[in-house]
Amino acid sequence: MTIDDIEASWAGLRPLINDNGSSDYNGGGANSGKVSDDSFTALIEVVNAYEDDQATRADVERAISKLETAHAEAGLSPSQVSRGSSLHQAIDGLITLSGGKITDYRKMAAGALALIRRILVDRFNVDAPAVDSKKLQVSGGHFDPTNVEETMAFYIRIGVDAGLSEKEAQDLANRFGSNTSRVLTYAVDGPAPGLSLKETMSLRYSLNEEMTLTPVDYLLRRTNALLFHAETLAELKQPVVDEMAQTLGWDDSVKAQQLAALNAAIADSQLAYLKTAPAPGHPE
């Protein structure tokens, strides 16, 4: 990779940053509460019809789900990245949600759920109440959100009491949150061969209580080690595979397959194919 590649990538990003008026992220216009004139008029008409008993609640919800912002996707030329989204229901009932950009996924999902709720009412007479997911606590998040520092300090303290260094206890608390006390119960059998006590507890908890099934599951999706702690992988990968084989009953053939899959994932994450490819215009 050369400086030209980096500059080319930046050139591709600039239109998204400079013309971000329709995004609901970082002050984008889609979060301003303003809608287009056509959408506003259509919504008022449906609400008036509802008040006159000429439209149903489903009609109102449908109108709301179709609201467009006054700045929606404005200013993009055909040569720029397409960021529009599409929600479509086929004749056979299949719902397809496509396109969009990462900062709009929450709103796209809300529109899809509104459509699904209407279908449940219209076709199956099932009224599925909406749930505000902003108030749902994720696994490990069962503590007072206004007391995060004190809560983390508590879990760090009990981690140290279980035999971890302060840094190890902090890493574990940041990874598992309120589940840390449960993770620490896996210290009872001591560290696995080749693994620290912290890594052993983390791995055993993930295997037994988080449905971790492969080394890639653990080192990429569970701990992010592949992405953010690549320097630890050389020492971690074989002991992790060995401990998983012991727990899950893998034979030598399965162990070899799992290790090969992990090595391939590591190579992909480190862009090994770019580092070994010949430069353009140069023979191998």
C-alpha positions as CSV (number, residue, x, y, z in Angstrom):
1,M,0.0,0.0,0.0
2,T,1.4,3.4,-1.0
3,I,0.6,7.0,0.0
4,D,-1.4,7.3,-3.3
5,D,-3.7,4.5,-2.1
6,I,-4.3,6.3,1.2
7,E,-5.0,9.6,-0.6
8,A,-7.4,7.9,-3.0
9,S,-9.3,6.4,-0.1
10,W,-9.5,9.8,1.6
11,A,-10.8,11.3,-1.7
12,G,-13.6,8.7,-1.7
13,L,-14.5,9.5,1.9
14,R,-14.7,13.3,1.6
15,P,-18.1,13.5,-0.2
16,L,-19.6,11.5,2.6
17,I,-18.1,13.8,5.2
18,N,-18.7,17.1,3.5
19,D,-22.3,16.3,2.3
20,N,-23.6,14.5,5.3
21,G,-26.8,16.6,5.5
22,S,-29.1,13.6,5.4
23,S,-27.5,11.6,8.1
24,D,-28.8,11.1,11.6
25,Y,-25.2,11.1,12.9
26,N,-23.1,14.0,14.1
27,G,-25.6,16.8,13.5
28,G,-26.9,15.6,10.1
29,G,-30.1,17.2,8.8
30,A,-32.0,14.0,9.1
31,N,-31.9,14.5,12.9
32,S,-33.3,18.0,12.8
33,G,-37.0,17.1,12.9
34,K,-37.8,18.8,9.5
35,V,-39.6,16.8,6.9
36,S,-40.4,17.5,3.2
37,D,-43.5,19.5,2.3
38,D,-45.0,16.5,0.5
39,S,-44.5,14.1,3.4
40,F,-46.0,16.7,5.8
41,T,-49.0,17.2,3.7
42,A,-49.6,13.5,3.2
43,L,-49.3,12.8,6.9
44,I,-51.8,15.6,7.8
45,E,-54.3,14.2,5.2
46,V,-54.1,10.7,6.7
47,V,-54.5,12.0,10.3
48,N,-57.5,14.1,9.2
49,A,-59.0,11.0,7.6
50,Y,-58.3,9.0,10.8
51,E,-60.2,11.7,12.9
52,D,-63.1,11.3,10.5
53,D,-63.1,7.5,10.8
54,Q,-62.0,7.2,7.2
55,A,-58.5,5.8,7.9
56,T,-57.1,3.3,10.3
57,R,-54.3,3.5,12.8
58,A,-52.3,1.3,10.4
59,D,-52.7,3.9,7.7
60,V,-51.3,6.6,10.0
61,E,-48.4,4.4,11.0
62,R,-47.7,3.7,7.3
63,A,-47.7,7.5,6.6
64,I,-45.3,8.0,9.5
65,S,-42.9,5.3,8.3
66,K,-42.8,7.0,4.8
67,L,-41.8,10.4,6.1
68,E,-38.8,11.9,4.3
69,T,-36.6,14.6,5.6
70,A,-36.4,18.0,3.8
71,H,-32.7,17.3,3.1
72,A,-32.9,13.6,2.4
73,E,-29.9,12.5,0.3
74,A,-29.6,16.0,-1.3
75,G,-26.6,17.0,-3.4
76,L,-25.2,13.7,-4.5
77,S,-24.1,13.4,-8.1
78,P,-24.4,10.1,-10.0
79,S,-20.6,9.7,-9.6
80,Q,-20.8,9.8,-5.9
81,V,-21.5,6.9,-3.5
82,S,-25.2,5.9,-3.5
83,R,-26.5,5.9,0.1
84,G,-30.2,5.6,-0.4
85,S,-32.1,2.7,1.3
86,S,-34.9,0.6,0.0
87,L,-37.7,-1.3,1.9
88,H,-39.6,-3.6,-0.4
89,Q,-42.2,-6.4,0.0
90,A,-42.4,-8.8,-2.9
91,I,-45.7,-10.5,-4.0
92,D,-44.7,-13.7,-2.1
93,G,-44.4,-11.6,1.1
94,L,-40.6,-11.5,1.2
95,I,-39.4,-8.3,2.8
96,T,-36.1,-6.9,1.6
97,L,-34.2,-4.1,3.3
98,S,-31.2,-2.9,1.4
99,G,-28.8,0.0,0.8
100,G,-28.4,2.9,3.2
101,K,-25.3,3.8,5.3
102,I,-24.2,2.7,8.7
103,T,-25.4,5.9,10.4
104,D,-29.0,5.3,9.1
105,Y,-29.3,1.6,10.0
106,R,-31.3,2.4,13.2
107,K,-33.9,4.3,11.2
108,M,-33.9,1.7,8.5
109,A,-34.6,-1.0,11.0
110,A,-37.4,1.1,12.6
111,G,-39.1,1.4,9.2
112,A,-38.8,-2.4,8.6
113,L,-40.3,-3.1,12.0
114,A,-43.2,-0.7,11.3
115,L,-43.9,-2.6,8.1
116,I,-43.7,-6.0,9.9
117,R,-46.1,-4.8,12.6
118,R,-48.6,-3.7,9.9
119,I,-48.4,-7.1,8.2
120,L,-49.0,-8.9,11.5
121,V,-52.1,-6.8,12.1
122,D,-53.5,-6.9,8.5
123,R,-52.8,-10.6,7.7
124,F,-52.7,-12.3,11.1
125,N,-54.7,-10.1,13.4
126,V,-51.7,-9.9,15.7
127,D,-50.9,-6.6,17.5
128,A,-47.2,-6.6,18.4
129,P,-46.5,-3.7,20.6
130,A,-43.4,-1.6,19.9
131,V,-40.5,-1.8,22.3
132,D,-38.1,1.1,23.0
133,S,-34.8,-0.7,22.6
134,K,-32.9,2.3,23.9
135,K,-34.0,1.3,27.4
136,L,-33.1,-2.4,27.1
137,Q,-30.0,-3.4,29.0
138,V,-27.5,-5.6,27.1
139,S,-25.8,-8.6,28.7
140,G,-23.2,-7.2,31.1
141,G,-25.0,-3.8,31.3
142,H,-27.1,-4.4,34.4
143,F,-26.0,-1.5,36.5
144,D,-26.8,2.1,37.1
145,P,-25.6,4.0,33.9
146,T,-25.0,7.1,36.1
147,N,-22.6,5.1,38.3
148,V,-20.3,3.5,35.7
149,E,-16.9,4.5,37.2
150,E,-17.9,3.2,40.7
151,T,-19.3,0.0,39.2
152,M,-16.2,-0.7,37.2
153,A,-14.0,0.0,40.3
154,F,-16.0,-2.6,42.2
155,Y,-15.6,-5.3,39.5
156,I,-11.9,-4.5,39.2
157,R,-11.5,-4.9,43.0
158,I,-13.1,-8.3,43.0
159,G,-11.0,-9.3,40.0
160,V,-7.9,-8.4,42.0
161,D,-9.2,-10.4,44.9
162,A,-9.6,-13.4,42.6
163,G,-5.9,-13.3,41.8
164,L,-5.6,-11.0,38.8
165,S,-3.4,-8.0,38.4
166,E,-5.2,-4.6,38.4
167,K,-4.7,-4.3,34.6
168,E,-6.0,-7.8,34.0
169,A,-9.0,-7.1,36.2
170,Q,-9.7,-3.9,34.4
171,D,-9.6,-5.6,31.0
172,L,-12.0,-8.3,32.2
173,A,-14.4,-5.7,33.7
174,N,-14.4,-3.6,30.6
175,R,-15.1,-6.7,28.5
176,F,-17.8,-8.3,30.6
177,G,-19.3,-5.6,32.7
178,S,-21.8,-6.9,35.3
179,N,-21.1,-10.4,34.1
180,T,-17.6,-10.1,35.6
181,S,-18.5,-11.7,38.9
182,R,-19.8,-14.8,37.0
183,V,-16.7,-14.9,34.8
184,L,-14.5,-15.0,38.0
185,T,-16.1,-18.2,39.1
186,Y,-14.2,-20.0,36.3
187,A,-10.9,-19.4,38.3
188,V,-11.7,-22.4,40.4
189,D,-9.8,-24.9,38.1
190,G,-6.8,-22.6,37.6
191,P,-5.3,-21.5,34.3
192,A,-5.3,-23.7,31.2
193,P,-1.9,-24.7,29.7
194,G,-0.4,-21.8,27.9
195,L,-3.0,-19.3,29.0
196,S,-3.1,-16.7,31.8
197,L,-5.7,-17.0,34.5
198,K,-7.6,-14.0,33.0
199,E,-7.7,-15.5,29.5
200,T,-8.7,-18.9,30.8
201,M,-11.6,-17.5,32.7
202,S,-12.7,-15.4,29.7
203,L,-12.5,-18.4,27.3
204,R,-14.3,-20.8,29.6
205,Y,-17.0,-18.4,30.3
206,S,-17.5,-17.7,26.6
207,L,-17.6,-21.4,25.8
208,N,-20.0,-22.3,28.5
209,E,-22.3,-19.3,28.7
210,E,-22.0,-17.3,25.4
211,M,-22.2,-20.1,22.8
212,T,-18.6,-19.5,21.5
213,L,-18.0,-22.4,19.1
214,T,-14.8,-21.6,17.2
215,P,-11.4,-19.9,17.8
216,V,-12.5,-17.2,15.4
217,D,-15.7,-16.7,17.4
218,Y,-13.6,-16.1,20.5
219,L,-10.7,-14.1,19.1
220,L,-12.6,-12.0,16.7
221,R,-16.2,-11.6,17.7
222,R,-15.9,-12.1,21.5
223,T,-12.6,-10.4,22.4
224,N,-11.7,-8.4,19.3
225,A,-8.1,-9.7,19.7
226,L,-7.8,-10.2,15.9
227,L,-8.6,-6.5,15.3
228,F,-7.1,-4.6,18.2
229,H,-4.6,-6.9,20.0
230,A,-2.9,-8.7,17.0
231,E,0.4,-8.7,18.9
232,T,-1.0,-11.3,21.3
233,L,-2.2,-13.8,18.7
234,A,1.1,-15.7,18.2
235,E,1.0,-16.7,21.9
236,L,-2.7,-17.1,22.2
237,K,-3.9,-19.1,19.2
238,Q,-2.5,-22.6,19.9
239,P,-3.5,-22.6,23.6
240,V,-6.9,-21.3,22.8
241,V,-7.4,-24.1,20.2
242,D,-6.1,-26.7,22.7
243,E,-8.5,-25.6,25.5
244,M,-11.4,-25.4,23.1
245,A,-10.6,-28.9,21.8
246,Q,-10.5,-30.2,25.4
247,T,-13.8,-28.6,26.3
248,L,-15.7,-29.4,23.1
249,G,-14.2,-32.8,22.4
250,W,-12.4,-32.1,19.1
251,D,-10.1,-34.7,17.6
252,D,-6.8,-33.9,15.9
253,S,-8.5,-33.4,12.5
254,V,-11.0,-30.9,13.8
255,K,-8.3,-29.1,15.8
256,A,-6.2,-28.7,12.6
257,Q,-9.2,-27.4,10.7
258,Q,-10.0,-24.9,13.4
259,L,-6.4,-23.7,13.6
260,A,-6.3,-23.3,9.8
261,A,-9.5,-21.3,9.8
262,L,-8.1,-19.1,12.6
263,N,-4.8,-18.5,10.7
264,A,-6.8,-17.6,7.6
265,A,-8.8,-15.1,9.6
266,I,-5.6,-13.6,11.0
267,A,-4.1,-13.3,7.5
268,D,-7.2,-11.5,6.3
269,S,-7.3,-9.1,9.2
270,Q,-3.7,-8.2,8.7
271,L,-4.1,-7.8,4.9
272,A,-1.4,-10.4,4.2
273,Y,-2.5,-10.7,0.6
274,L,-1.6,-7.0,0.0
275,K,1.8,-7.4,1.6
276,T,2.8,-10.4,-0.5
277,A,1.3,-9.2,-3.8
278,P,3.8,-7.7,-6.4
279,A,3.6,-3.9,-6.9
280,P,1.8,-2.8,-10.1
281,G,4.1,-2.7,-13.0
282,H,6.8,-4.8,-11.3
283,P,7.4,-8.5,-12.0
284,E,7.2,-11.0,-9.2
